[in-house]
Amino acid sequence: MHIYPVYKLWNINALKAKGCIITDDQGTEYLDFYGGHAVISIGHSHPVYVKALCDQLQHIGFYSNAIVNPLQEALAGALGRVSGYPEYSLFLCNSGAEANENALKLASFSTGRNRVLAFRNAFHGRTSGAVALTDNPSIRAPFNQCHQADFICLDDIQALESAFTRHDYAAVIIEGIQGVGGIREASAVFLATLRELCTRHHTVLIMDEIQSGYGRTGKFFAHQHAGIQADIITMAKGMGNGFPIGGLLISPHIKAVPGQLGTTFGGNHLACAAALAVLQVMQEERLMDNAREIGSYMIGALQTITAGAAQIRGRGLMIGIETDPEMLKDRNLREDLLWKGKIFTGASGPGILRLLPPLCITKEQADKLLTFLELWYTSHP
Ligand SMILES: Cc1ncc(COP(=O)(O)O)c(C=O)c1O
C-alpha cells in the first residue's frame, strides 16, 4: 500500500526537534520559520508541554464527552482570561476545518438562515462547508458546490454594503489575517463597518483565527488589533503546539442548544492537557510580547533589505514577502532558503514567502534568516 499523495514533499526525514531547530536523519539542523504551518506556537518539545502530555497519559488519555472533564473547564477559564473573551463559551473539536464547519452550523441554527458571505483569496479548510467558502475552485468537488456563498474583495466597503442590501446572511466568515491567500489584512475601517453591518442585520460575524490567532500577531487574536469583537472565533493550529485540537469561542448572544454540536474526540483529556500547557508557557515566557517585538524588528529589517524588490506584509510573526516576479525568473527563494540556508519557510504560491515561526524565535535566529535574505536580494541581478 502507498500513501495517498497530498502536498509536494521535501526529502527531509525529521528525527527530532527542539525550540526552533529541526534535526534530520543526517544530523543536519534546519531553522524553523514555518512552524509546521503555524502550528508550533511555544516551540518544539518544550519541557513543560512534554511533561504535561506524559503525565496526563499516565492518568487518562481519553474518554468521551459523555462524562465530565474538569480539564475542559480549566481550559475554558484559562482561554477566557488570556483571549479577552471571558464571557464566551468554548466548544472543542480537532482541527481548523472542523471548527469552521461547526461555527457555520451554529450561525445557521441561530439565525435560521443559510447564506454566507466570504472573501476573495480566503482559505477556511477542505471539508464541505469550509471549502465552499474557500476561494479556490480547484480544491472544491462538485459535491461541495454551494449556491449560498458570496465572495467579495477585502476592503471593498461598497461591495460589502451592497451585499447586505441583497441578502440576509447567516454569517460572514473572515480570517484575522489571510494566511494561505498571501498574508493580507483587512483595514480597521473595513472591519468596523463589517462589525456594524453584522450587528444591524443580525448576522453572525465569524473570525477565522486558525492561522492568525493564538498570539502569533502580538495580540491573542489578529482582529483585536482593529478593536472589534467577533460573535464566534475559530481556532486550531497553535492551540495544541502539534497535538490536534480546535475550538470555537461563542458569544453569549448565541443561544446554546444542547445536542446541536457534538464530537467523539474533541476536548479529550490529552488534547486539553496539551492546550493548557501551551497557554501556561505562552504566559510564563511572554511569547505574545516576543511575537510583537521580533516581528516588528523583522518587518522593519525586511523592508530595508528588500529595498523595493519585495512587498512586506503582516504583523508579528505572520509575515509575507511578495518578491518582484523578475527576481524569481531563474531562482526559487524558498528552495534556496531550505537547501542553501537550511531554513524552513512557507509559501503562498511561487511569489509569496510566508514566515510563521514558533513564537519563541530569538533575535539571533531572526538575524540568521535576515542575513541570508540580504545576500539573496543583493546578489540577484
Ligand atoms: C485560516 C485557516 N482556516 C482554516 C484552516 C483549516 O485548518 P485544518 O487544516 O486544521 O483543517 C486553515 C489551514 O491552513 C487556515 O489557514
The ligand as a Tripos MOL2 file, in Angstrom:
@<TRIPOS>MOLECULE
LIG
   16    16     1     0     0
SMALL
NO_CHARGES

@<TRIPOS>ATOM
      1 C1         -7.3080   30.3630    8.0900 C.3       1 LIG1
      2 C2         -7.4550   28.8740    8.0470 C.ar      1 LIG1
      3 N1         -8.6530   28.3350    8.2850 N.ar      1 LIG1
      4 C3         -8.8430   27.0010    8.2830 C.ar      1 LIG1
      5 C4         -7.7890   26.1340    8.0160 C.ar      1 LIG1
      6 C5         -8.0170   24.6480    8.0200 C.3       1 LIG1
      7 O1         -7.4150   24.0600    9.1270 O.3       1 LIG1
      8 P1         -7.1640   22.4720    9.1640 P.3       1 LIG1
      9 O2         -6.1260   22.1810    8.1560 O.co2     1 LIG1
     10 O3         -6.7260   22.2230   10.5900 O.co2     1 LIG1
     11 O4         -8.4640   21.8230    8.8610 O.co2     1 LIG1
     12 C6         -6.5230   26.6660    7.7450 C.ar      1 LIG1
     13 C7         -5.3930   25.7730    7.4130 C.2       1 LIG1
     14 O5         -4.4060   26.1620    6.8480 O.2       1 LIG1
     15 C8         -6.3510   28.0720    7.7600 C.ar      1 LIG1
     16 O6         -5.1610   28.6290    7.4910 O.3       1 LIG1
@<TRIPOS>BOND
     1     1     2 1
     2     2     3 ar
     3     2    15 ar
     4     3     4 ar
     5     4     5 ar
     6     5     6 1
     7     5    12 ar
     8     6     7 1
     9     7     8 1
    10     8     9 2
    11     8    10 1
    12     8    11 1
    13    12    13 1
    14    12    15 ar
    15    13    14 2
    16    15    16 1
@<TRIPOS>SUBSTRUCTURE
     1 LIG1         1 GROUP 0 **** ****
